Amino acid sequence: MRVLALVPGDIGNQILFFPTLETIKQQYPQASIDVLVEPSSKKAYRVCKNVDDVLVFDFQDRNSFADYLNLLGTVRDREYDVLISLKTSWRIKLLLWLNGIPTRIGYQDDSAIYLSTTVNRKAEQYTAQMYHDLLTGLGIRASCPPITINVPTEDIQWAESEQQRRRMDSGYIVLWDQPSTTEISSYPIANWQTIVQDMEQRQTGLSIVILQSDRNQAWVTTMVSANGNLKEIAPPDVGKTAAIIAGANLVLCTSGMAMQLAIATDTYTFALVGSQDKTIPINQENCHAISSKTEDLQEIQPETVITQLWQQ
């Protein structure tokens, strides 16, 4: 059986889909599983062992007719038996319907006319569980497994070398913020600085690491300029980012890639999230949500964060 999963969204969203991929592989060990993702999200699959190939396509509505034809040809050549689709445009659904994939599974509220089997979207539940529900379209009733990742040995070795080089043998705290807009950060810089100052005053002996991705350089630069004691680390890929996070004593972050990697590695984590955020599992013992009363993280006072951090 050949399976194609359409997974738009960023790296954090890809990781939330990993449990679904794991269950497919468990139920159909001989299946060939490919994913179709946005170009910037391909790197997530460095830490996923359940995917055979990663195809890329810009899911935004900026594609030319030639782009759609190329996708049509790629999919037709691979002769997929099953399509599993998260929310995508009707154009892509139409394209894959024309391609003749026999079993096409998606949500009932998303271009259902082009699907052979639809599943109710339960948006109020944990996002990974909502994605996993799509497997009921294949008759799979298994429980949604926790998120797990497979970090390459070379990435673990890189992280250990980085810890030694930066003299972090006594342990370290990871800070991470990646805005989804053009703003410098999701959580106000002044609040971050207040939290860092409190960490330093407590003299825990732990280094404070500020983690850089390809989308938060402005935040990193601003934070390091304000406090030269911060140790800036810019892992070159997702595997090395995961290895740095896995070695941390504590992670304080906003919602996104770092939070999902922390959950996957079972690292003790506090996540600053909006009131409607559904990307944290309810029963994750080592991940604690510090929630705003709205979707605006600015409403979370730094004193609230500090209290939560040190009362656990």
N, C-alpha and C positions, 0 to 999 in steps of 0.2 A: 504493500500500500504506500502510495506517495501522498504526502500531506503538505499543503501550503497554508501558512498562517499569515494574515495581513495584520501587522502590528504598528500602526502609526504612533507618533509620540516620541518623547525624549528617552534617554537611557533609563531613567527611573521607571518609566512606564514599561520598558522592555523587561526589566527585572521583575516587575509585578506579574508579567505573563509567564515567567519561568515555571511556576507550579503547574500551569496548564500543559506546557511542553513536557514536563516530567511525567505527568500522568499518561499522556499519549504514549510516551516511550515505554512506560511500565505495562500498559494495556496491549500495545502492539510493538513488541521488542524488535521485530524485523522491519518496521516502518521506516521509510525515508522521510525526514521532516525538514522542510525549508521554511524560512521566514522572509517576508518582504517588508522592509523597514526603510525609514528615511536615512539618507546618507550619513548624517551625523550620529545616528543611533547604532550603526553597524558594529562599532567598537564594543558594545555591551556584550556581544556574543563571544568575546575572548574568555569569559568566565562561565559559559554555558556549555555543558557536555551533551545536551540532548538535541542539537541542531546539526544537520549535515551541511547545509549551505545557507548563506545569507545573501539575499538579493536586495538591491536598493532601488527606491523610487521616491520621488518627491510627492508626498500625498497632498500637498497644498495645490490649489487650483491655478497653478502657473505652468502647466505642462502643455507642450505643443502636440499637434496631431501625430507627429513623428514619435514623440515620447510614448504615447499610448500604443502605437503600432509596434514599437520595440518591446514593450511589456507584453503585448499580445503574443508576439513571436516567441519570447522567452518562456512564457507559461505553456504555450502550445507544445513546444519542443519537449518539455519535461513530463507531459501527460499525467497531470495530477489526478488523483481519485477523490480527494477531499480538500475543500477550502474552508478554513475557519477565519472569520473576519470580525475584527473589532470595528468600531464606527469609522467608515470611510465614505467617500463621495459616491453618488449614484453612478457616475461615469465609470469608476473602477468596477463597481458591482456589475454594470452592464457589460463591460469588457470581458469579465471572467465568466459571465453567463453565456456570452457568445462563444467563449472558448470551449464550452461543453464539459466543464468539470461536473461530474455527476452529482456529488454531494456538496452542497454549498450552505454552510451554517453561519448564521449571524443573529443579531438581535431583531426582535419583531418591530421595533420602532426605527429601523435603519434600512431603508430601501428594500423592504421585505419581498417586493415583487420579483427581485432577481435572485432570491434565495430558495433553496429546496426545503430547508428546515429552519424554523425560527425558534428563538428562545426568549423568554421574558427577561428584560433587563431589570435587575434589582439594584438600582443605583444607591440605595440606602445602606448597603452592606460593604464590607471590606472589599476594596477594588480587586485584589487578587482572587477572591472568592467569586466576585461578579464575572470575571473573565473565565474562571474555571467552570462556571455554570454552562458555558457554551458546549462543553463536552456532553451534556445531556442530549444534544442533537445527534451524537454518535451512540447513544444508549449507555454511556458511561455514567455510573452513579457513585463513583469513588469520592472519598473526602478530599478536599483541597489540601495538599501537603504544604508545609512551611517553605518559604523561599530558601533555596540552597544555591550555592555557587561553587565552581571548581576553579580555584586560583592556581595558575601554573607555578611550578616549583621555582622557576627562574624569577618570578615576580616576588615570591616570598623571600628569596635570597637577596633581591634588590632592596626590599624594605628593611631587612635586617642590616644590610650594609649601610643604608641611609641612616638608620638609628645610631649605629656606631660612629659614623662620620660626623654626625651632628651632636654627639654626646648626649643621647637620650636614654642612657642605660637605666636611669631611675624611673622611667615611665613618662608618659606624656598624655596630654589632653588634645583632642582634635576639634578645631572650630571650622565650620563650613557654612557658607551662604552663597546661593546662586540665584539671582533674580530671574524671573520669567519675563520681565519687561526691560526697558532701557534704563531703569534705575540702577544705581550702584549696588544696592543690596535689597533683600526682601525685608530685613529687620534693620532698624535705624543704626547707623554707624555709632552715634553717641551712646546708644544702649549697649552695643557690643563692647565699646571701650570701657564702660562702667563695669561690665561683667569681667573683663580681662583684669582691670585694676583690682577687683575683689579677689580674683584667683591668685594674683601675685602677692597680695597682702596676707593671704592665708599661709604662704610659705610651705606649700605641700611637698616641694621638691620635684614636682612634675613639670616638665617642659610644656609650653603651650605652642601647639603647631597650628598654623593656619594653612589650610589645604587649598591649593589652586587648581582650577579646571580651565577648560578653554573658554568659559563664559563668565568667569568672575574675577578677571584680572584687576579690574578697577577697584573692587572691594578689597582684594588682597593688598594692592598698592597703598590704598588709603589707610588700612589697618596697620600695616608695617611702618608706614611713615609716622603714624601717631605713637607707635610703641616698638622701639627697636629690639625689645627682648623676644618678640614673637619669632618663631622659627618657621620660615616659609618653605613649603615643600610643594613641588609641582610634578606629580607623577605623570609619566608620558602616556599611560594607558589605563584602562579600567582595572586590569588585573593588579597593577602596582598600587593603584588607589585603594583597592580592596585590601591588599596586604598591609598597607599603612594603617588603615582603619581597624583591621583585625588585631593589630598589635597595640592599640591604644587602651589606656585605662578607662577613658571616658570620651564620648563624642557629644558635642553640642552643635546642632545643625538646624537648618530649615528643611522643609520637605523637598525631596528630589533624590538624585543619584546617591549622594553620600548616606542619606538616611536609609535607603533600601540596601545598600552594601553593608551598613552597620547591622541592620536587621538580619541579613543573610549570614553574617559572621558572628551573630549573637554577641555583639559588643555592647557594653553598657552605654545607653544612649538617651539623651533628652532632645526631643524634637519640637521646634517652635512651629506650630501649624495653625491654620485657620479653623473656624468653627465647623466647617463642612468637609474638612479633609478626611477622606476614607482610605488613606494609603498606609495606615498603621494597623496591624492586627490587634484585636482586642486582648488576646491572651498572651501577648509577647512580654514575658516577665522582665526582660532587660531593656525594653524600649518604653519610655515614658513620654506622653504627649503633654506639652505645655501649650494649651489652646487659648486663642483669642476668642472673645465673645462674638466677633464678626470674622470676616475674611481678612481684615487689616491687622497684620502682625504688630504694627506700631502700638496697638492697644495693650500689648503685653509689656508690663513694666519690668525694667531690669531687676528690680528688687524681688519681683515674683520669681524670676528665673533663678536668681541667687539663692533664694529660700528653698526652691525645689531641688536645686543641685546638691545642697549640703545637708538637707534633712533626711535624705534617703540612707 
